[in-house]
Amino acid sequence: MADHLPMIWPLESHTLAKHMILQNYLRAWLPIMGSSNRRLLFIDGYAGPGVYNNGEDGSPVIVVKEAMDYISTCATKGWTKPEIVCLFIEQDAARFASLTETLGKIEIPSQIKVNPIHSSFEETASKILSFLDAKSFSLAPAFIFVDPFGYNLPFSLITRLMNYPKCEVFINLMYAFVNRFINRSGQEEVMTRLFGGEEWRGLDLKDNSPSDRWLQIHDLYQRQLQKHAAKYVRSFTMRDARNVPLYFLFYGTNHKIGLEKMKTAMWRVDKGGSYAFSDATDPSQLVFFGNGPDYKKLKSLIVEKFSGRAATIEEIEDFVLCETPFLPTQFKREILKPMETNQELYVLTSSRKRKGTFPSDTVLQFAEV
Ligand SMILES: C[S@@+](CC[C@H](N)C(=O)[O-])C[C@H]1O[C@@H](n2cnc3c(N)ncnc32)[C@H](O)[C@@H]1O
């Protein structure tokens, strides 16, 4: 699918929000994975020209700068430096030239291997996978950013990549285009490739309100990812200046720690925890949603789950992380402590020294409601 943008284009607020999530996440991912692996891999499958109209950084430059910061922290702290391999794939010749020129201006330390590739994501990823299969090699811990303009993205590639245990994906599902073309004749094959099966044909999109449509398309992609690619999936919605969904960012991982770090990265961008950003918030400058977490909601979720039951802190933490939009740092002081004061729960066992604290060996009994 051809795009109609010039070689480089203006940075929009939603793109800046996307970059902030990427950057926040890499700041957590690099030290966690770097401390126990000799090599890390970052693939930017749709790298772009590396720069925006006013000289702002594109995703490959953001990645390289984060990697450089991490390598320099390793040097300062005396940590072993991993090798960080970056594959930046760009299909368009002019954008690829801009990308290599932009990257060429950065003095990159030797631990960071930067490989711009003038090709398509589909072709390069398939080649890498075939090579790994043929040699029975595994993949180094990998973060794969899939950020196309359109929706010509094979789901089968995502599932094949996610078969490698330490692989994570961050996918931009271009909802606005999918929504426009999903019922158009001639698009059937592309939709089946995108959703990894025929399930999209069962969506009941006719006569639906716009919010119903986006929810159905969003939820189908999420279900497919959870069924075929990743144990944990979290998404973030980008809306345009009319507050209409433009695209969804889907993060998929098989590790709870990754989920926690990505949720934290997303909360930093949307402090209300609705996992959304809208250009309508303020078209001239980046102002994030900012009403703070809805603790009433978190309390009701915890009470609904644990009412009348005994539960360990680990169980509650797991529930908050994996089954709610909230973070595991948000429930002890804000929810459990006041609940204990109000006798809505009791501590059964704990090694704690002070009331209102809940170390990991604590077991709680929730009152029946
Ligand atoms: C949304 S832009 C990427 C923006 C970039 N990730 C960033 O955040 O700065 C998508 C890019 O993918 C390129 N592209 C389109 N089809 C591609 C394909 N099949 N494989 C790789 N790159 C492709 C386009 O030329 C465009 O530069």
PDBQT file of the ligand as one rigid body, heavy atoms in Angstrom, charges set to zero:
ROOT
HETATM    1  C1  LIG A 401       5.176   5.136  10.056  1.00  0.00    +0.000 C 
HETATM    2  S1  LIG A 401       6.634   5.272   9.124  1.00  0.00    +0.000 S 
HETATM    3  C2  LIG A 401       7.862   4.838  10.309  1.00  0.00    +0.000 C 
HETATM    4  C3  LIG A 401       8.149   5.865  11.324  1.00  0.00    +0.000 C 
HETATM    5  C4  LIG A 401       9.231   5.503  12.284  1.00  0.00    +0.000 C 
HETATM    6  N1  LIG A 401       9.016   4.180  12.866  1.00  0.00    +0.000 N 
HETATM    7  C5  LIG A 401       9.311   6.531  13.404  1.00  0.00    +0.000 C 
HETATM    8  O1  LIG A 401       8.620   6.351  14.408  1.00  0.00    +0.000 OA
HETATM    9  O2  LIG A 401      10.059   7.509  13.272  1.00  0.00    +0.000 OA
HETATM   10  C6  LIG A 401       6.611   3.848   8.120  1.00  0.00    +0.000 C 
HETATM   11  C7  LIG A 401       7.837   3.692   7.228  1.00  0.00    +0.000 C 
HETATM   12  O3  LIG A 401       7.806   2.378   6.665  1.00  0.00    +0.000 OA
HETATM   13  C8  LIG A 401       8.285   2.437   5.339  1.00  0.00    +0.000 C 
HETATM   14  N2  LIG A 401       7.749   1.217   4.672  1.00  0.00    +0.000 N 
HETATM   15  C9  LIG A 401       6.601   1.042   3.984  1.00  0.00    +0.000 A 
HETATM   16  N3  LIG A 401       6.428  -0.246   3.662  1.00  0.00    +0.000 NA
HETATM   17  C10 LIG A 401       7.484  -0.917   4.180  1.00  0.00    +0.000 A 
HETATM   18  C11 LIG A 401       7.868  -2.293   4.230  1.00  0.00    +0.000 A 
HETATM   19  N4  LIG A 401       7.103  -3.231   3.676  1.00  0.00    +0.000 N 
HETATM   20  N5  LIG A 401       9.002  -2.631   4.880  1.00  0.00    +0.000 NA
HETATM   21  C12 LIG A 401       9.782  -1.679   5.459  1.00  0.00    +0.000 A 
HETATM   22  N6  LIG A 401       9.490  -0.363   5.421  1.00  0.00    +0.000 NA
HETATM   23  C13 LIG A 401       8.349   0.015   4.814  1.00  0.00    +0.000 A 
HETATM   24  C14 LIG A 401       7.747   3.744   4.814  1.00  0.00    +0.000 C 
HETATM   25  O4  LIG A 401       8.511   4.190   3.712  1.00  0.00    +0.000 OA
HETATM   26  C15 LIG A 401       7.885   4.650   6.042  1.00  0.00    +0.000 C 
HETATM   27  O5  LIG A 401       9.097   5.316   6.030  1.00  0.00    +0.000 OA
ENDROOT
TORSDOF 0
